[in-house]
Amino acid sequence: MKQYRDAGIDTMSQKERRPRDWTIRDRLSALITTGAMDEKEKARWCRENGLHSHHLVGWKKEIESNQGDGAAEHRLQSKHLRDENRQLKKELRRKEKALAETSALLVLKKKAHLIWGDSEED
């Protein structure tokens, strides 16, 4: 650390890449790269890239079950669409009730007009 500090290299400002920061493409590339390796080579590769072998196993399961980054985004978008759909249906029911009430009042007004005729006050 002292040598790095003396050389002017700040080790704390260099952000290490966390496993959750890896994109789906990077994850797939890592799985392809480590797929043919034995356990020792895979462990060395993981150490060099700041991973543990369980990250690779988890990523493989995600990709196999199609639950990667795109699926989470799709679920979020689907939730927004369901909420919007629910809100629009609620608004439509309200407007249909108002229209039904208005048409019922209009029919009653016409019937009353036919029964009693025009009032002299109108």
C-alpha positions as CSV (number, residue, x, y, z in Angstrom):
1,M,0.0,0.0,0.0
2,K,2.9,2.3,0.9
3,Q,4.5,1.7,-2.5
4,Y,1.3,2.5,-4.3
5,R,0.8,5.6,-2.2
6,D,4.4,6.8,-2.9
7,A,3.9,6.1,-6.6
8,G,0.7,8.3,-6.5
9,I,-1.7,5.4,-7.2
10,D,-4.8,5.7,-5.0
11,T,-6.0,2.1,-4.4
12,M,-9.2,3.2,-2.7
13,S,-10.6,5.2,-5.6
14,Q,-10.3,2.3,-8.0
15,K,-13.7,0.7,-7.8
16,E,-13.5,-3.1,-8.0
17,R,-16.1,-4.8,-10.2
18,R,-18.6,-6.5,-8.0
19,P,-20.4,-9.6,-9.2
20,R,-23.8,-7.8,-9.4
21,D,-22.2,-5.1,-11.6
22,W,-21.5,-7.6,-14.4
23,T,-23.8,-7.3,-17.4
24,I,-25.6,-10.3,-18.8
25,R,-23.2,-10.4,-21.7
26,D,-20.2,-10.4,-19.4
27,R,-21.7,-13.1,-17.3
28,L,-22.3,-15.2,-20.4
29,S,-18.8,-14.6,-21.6
30,A,-17.4,-15.7,-18.2
31,L,-19.5,-18.9,-18.3
32,I,-18.2,-19.7,-21.7
33,T,-14.6,-18.9,-20.7
34,T,-14.8,-21.1,-17.6
35,G,-17.0,-23.8,-19.1
36,A,-14.1,-26.0,-20.3
37,M,-11.8,-25.3,-17.3
38,D,-11.2,-27.8,-14.5
39,E,-11.8,-26.7,-10.9
40,K,-8.2,-25.4,-10.2
41,E,-8.2,-23.3,-13.4
42,K,-11.7,-22.0,-12.7
43,A,-10.7,-21.0,-9.1
44,R,-7.7,-19.2,-10.4
45,W,-9.7,-17.4,-13.0
46,C,-12.3,-16.4,-10.4
47,R,-9.7,-15.0,-8.1
48,E,-8.2,-12.9,-10.9
49,N,-11.6,-11.5,-11.8
50,G,-12.9,-11.0,-8.2
51,L,-15.5,-13.7,-8.2
52,H,-16.4,-16.9,-6.4
53,S,-17.4,-20.1,-8.0
54,H,-20.9,-19.8,-6.6
55,H,-21.4,-16.7,-8.7
56,L,-20.8,-18.7,-11.8
57,V,-23.2,-21.4,-10.7
58,G,-25.9,-18.8,-9.9
59,W,-25.4,-17.0,-13.2
60,K,-25.7,-20.3,-15.1
61,K,-29.0,-21.0,-13.3
62,E,-30.2,-17.5,-14.2
63,I,-29.4,-17.9,-17.8
64,E,-30.8,-21.4,-18.0
65,S,-34.1,-20.3,-16.4
66,N,-34.1,-17.0,-18.5
67,Q,-34.1,-14.9,-15.3
68,G,-31.3,-12.5,-16.3
69,D,-31.4,-8.7,-16.3
70,G,-33.9,-8.6,-19.2
71,A,-36.4,-10.7,-17.3
72,A,-36.4,-8.4,-14.3
73,E,-36.9,-5.4,-16.5
74,H,-39.7,-7.3,-18.3
75,R,-41.4,-8.0,-14.9
76,L,-41.2,-4.3,-13.9
77,Q,-42.6,-3.2,-17.3
78,S,-45.4,-5.8,-17.0
79,K,-46.2,-4.5,-13.5
80,H,-46.5,-0.9,-14.8
81,L,-48.7,-2.0,-17.6
82,R,-51.0,-4.0,-15.2
83,D,-51.3,-1.0,-13.0
84,E,-52.1,1.3,-15.9
85,N,-54.6,-1.2,-17.2
86,R,-56.3,-1.4,-13.8
87,Q,-56.5,2.4,-13.5
88,L,-57.9,2.7,-17.0
89,K,-60.6,0.1,-16.3
90,K,-61.5,1.9,-13.1
91,E,-61.9,5.2,-15.0
92,L,-63.9,3.5,-17.7
93,R,-66.4,2.0,-15.2
94,R,-66.8,5.5,-13.6
95,K,-67.5,7.0,-17.0
96,E,-70.0,4.2,-17.9
97,K,-71.9,4.8,-14.7
98,A,-72.1,8.5,-15.3
99,L,-73.3,7.9,-18.9
100,A,-75.9,5.4,-17.7
101,E,-77.1,7.9,-15.1
102,T,-77.3,10.7,-17.6
103,S,-79.2,8.6,-20.1
104,A,-81.6,7.4,-17.4
105,L,-82.3,11.0,-16.4
106,L,-82.9,11.9,-20.1
107,V,-85.4,9.0,-20.5
108,L,-87.2,10.0,-17.3
109,K,-87.4,13.6,-18.5
110,K,-88.9,12.6,-21.8
111,K,-91.4,10.3,-20.1
112,A,-92.4,13.1,-17.7
113,H,-92.7,15.5,-20.6
114,L,-95.0,13.0,-22.4
115,I,-97.2,12.4,-19.3
116,W,-97.6,15.9,-18.0
117,G,-96.8,17.9,-21.1
118,D,-95.1,21.2,-21.2
119,S,-95.3,23.2,-18.1
120,E,-96.4,26.7,-18.4
121,E,-93.5,27.9,-16.4
122,D,-90.9,26.7,-19.0
